[in-house]
Amino acid sequence: MKKIRTYLSAALIFVSFLSCIEEQNFNQYEDLTITPTYEASILYLEVPERTINLVTGLNTYSQNFNFDAFAEDIFSERVLEGFLIYEVANTTSKPLEIEIQFLDEAGAVLDTERFQLGPEPTATLLREVAYGPAGRSIDIIKNTSSITLTATNLGDNTSTSSQSNPMVTLKSSGKFMVRIK
């Protein structure tokens, strides 16, 4: 009888442990979504007014920058949406036009941003451009392989600003949501 009670007690304890254990769902990983937002600098350019005054002729400067960061598979296959943020300031005595073009591998223009800047003093121009469901096509970002920057002096090559250390400054950064899983 004592053995039966011992076995019965052990069975009851075992059954009570089993009733406290939840069934594990290892398929939760499949339902998991990880989409962090990454932010990084893209272009930073400072051009002093004395350098602008040295340019003769067409008063246009153009530079192509190789930019394969967006085209890398680890980014382009996973990017969902984001913004390009521009900050442009002009403390020179010249009115300027700045154009930024995003090009694919073949050199075709995917997107263009233009900035018209009056002579100093000007406020810093801030612009956010959305890509993805709430903005321009995310394919522009996915296929960008290079960036062309063109700046045109719409003024002269002799005037000088009354500001200390006059220059044109362009800063751009990207802030994108990327699907990790």
C-alpha atoms as one frame of an Amber mdcrd trajectory, in Angstrom:
protein
   0.000   0.000   0.000   2.859   2.304   0.841   4.422   1.605  -2.562   1.176
   2.436  -4.300   0.984   5.760  -2.456   4.589   6.556  -3.391   3.950   5.720
  -7.049   0.684   7.669  -6.993   2.390  10.690  -5.386   5.232  10.555  -7.914
   2.719  10.279 -10.770   0.732  13.267  -9.445   3.906  15.362  -9.130   4.972
  14.358 -12.650   1.519  15.206 -14.065   1.521  18.574 -12.258   4.930  19.411
 -13.821   3.623  18.525 -17.247   0.545  20.666 -16.795   2.736  23.714 -16.006
   4.825  23.430 -19.156   3.566  25.375 -22.156   3.880  23.883 -25.564   6.774
  25.595 -27.317   6.214  27.287 -30.680   9.491  27.256 -32.539   7.815  28.703
 -35.648   7.811  32.165 -34.043  11.104  32.856 -35.815   9.271  32.698 -39.134
   6.924  35.472 -37.960   9.777  37.688 -36.741  10.500  40.874 -38.705  13.619
  42.952 -38.094  13.733  46.339 -39.851  16.259  48.745 -38.345  16.792  52.250
 -39.712  20.320  53.116 -40.795  21.640  56.638 -41.265  24.884  57.606 -42.995
  26.542  60.564 -44.654  26.572  60.571 -48.467  28.194  63.803 -49.701  29.964
  66.609 -47.901  31.392  69.471 -49.891  32.779  72.898 -48.950  33.924  75.345
 -51.624  35.415  78.685 -50.536  34.461  81.798 -52.509  38.121  82.388 -53.512
  38.036  78.992 -55.315  34.833  79.964 -57.141  36.518  83.204 -58.249  39.374
  81.198 -59.820  37.024  79.392 -62.237  36.918  81.084 -65.636  34.885  80.387
 -68.731  31.594  78.558 -68.275  31.437  79.111 -64.504  30.324  75.489 -64.137
  31.970  72.788 -62.096  30.965  69.134 -62.435  32.211  66.067 -60.585  31.143
  62.424 -60.785  31.379  60.329 -57.610  31.331  56.550 -57.686  28.694  55.504
 -55.169  28.029  51.777 -55.116  26.802  51.655 -51.505  23.147  51.690 -52.600
  23.766  49.098 -55.324  25.315  46.494 -52.983  23.029  43.455 -52.769  23.019
  43.480 -48.975  21.360  46.923 -49.152  19.501  47.015 -52.481  17.675  43.709
 -51.965  16.554  44.670 -48.449  15.863  48.433 -48.437  12.181  49.230 -47.852
  11.956  53.005 -47.639  13.842  56.065 -46.533  14.918  59.642 -47.002  17.762
  61.586 -48.515  18.382  64.711 -46.475  20.143  67.756 -47.941  21.531  70.789
 -46.158  22.847  73.546 -48.443  24.239  76.937 -47.408  25.723  79.805 -49.413
  27.640  82.611 -47.710  29.335  83.753 -50.936  28.404  86.842 -52.980  27.329
  84.633 -55.899  23.928  83.259 -56.870  24.413  79.528 -57.526  22.604  76.557
 -58.959  23.502  73.097 -57.689  22.269  69.945 -59.371  22.703  66.415 -58.028
  21.988  63.482 -60.345  21.725  59.842 -59.353  22.881  57.500 -62.118  22.674
  53.764 -62.685  25.553  51.536 -63.810  24.992  52.441 -67.476  25.096  56.178
 -66.725  21.352  56.751 -67.149  19.891  59.464 -64.900  17.540  57.971 -62.302
  16.737  61.101 -60.298  17.733  64.777 -60.056  17.674  67.344 -57.246  18.193
  71.065 -57.989  18.956  73.865 -55.581  18.766  77.587 -56.451  20.768  79.664
 -53.986  20.799  83.430 -53.874  23.894  85.415 -52.896  24.678  85.885 -49.201
  23.179  86.125 -46.786  21.008  83.075 -47.331  19.336  80.780 -44.860  20.473
  77.177 -44.812  18.247  75.185 -47.127  17.005  71.872 -45.707  15.263  69.339
 -47.921  14.092  65.782 -47.244  13.223  63.580 -50.203  11.240  60.415 -49.456
  11.782  57.145 -51.313   9.489  54.149 -51.016   5.712  53.936 -50.494   5.422
  57.575 -49.343   7.627  59.142 -52.025   9.668  58.507 -55.123  10.367  54.987
 -56.341  12.692  53.008 -54.079  14.177  51.547 -57.298  16.016  54.864 -57.740
  17.952  54.167 -54.559  18.431  50.455 -55.303  19.955  51.152 -58.715  22.156
  54.177 -57.962  25.773  53.480 -58.878  27.172  57.009 -59.101  26.297  60.591
 -58.243  27.063  63.621 -60.400  27.281  67.024 -58.779  27.134  70.128 -60.991
  27.460  73.648 -59.603  26.948  76.744 -61.721  28.031  80.236 -60.692  25.216
  82.488 -61.908  27.159  85.587 -60.841  30.647  86.918 -61.530  34.199  85.876
 -60.706  35.336  89.052 -58.984  32.929  89.935 -56.179  33.660  88.941 -52.616
  31.317  88.432 -49.712  31.407  90.533 -46.591  30.980  87.351 -44.544  34.005
  85.853 -42.800  35.228  82.733 -44.595  32.517  82.760 -47.316  31.774  79.387
 -48.887  29.163  77.056 -50.300  28.458  74.013 -48.166  26.535  70.915 -49.223
  25.821  68.095 -46.799  23.696  65.080 -47.600  22.815  61.959 -45.728  20.526
  58.983 -46.106  18.196  57.420 -43.584  16.783  54.074 -44.715  14.734  51.241
 -43.228  16.268  47.888 -44.169  14.692  44.458 -43.752  17.218  42.208 -41.967
  14.798  39.314 -41.526
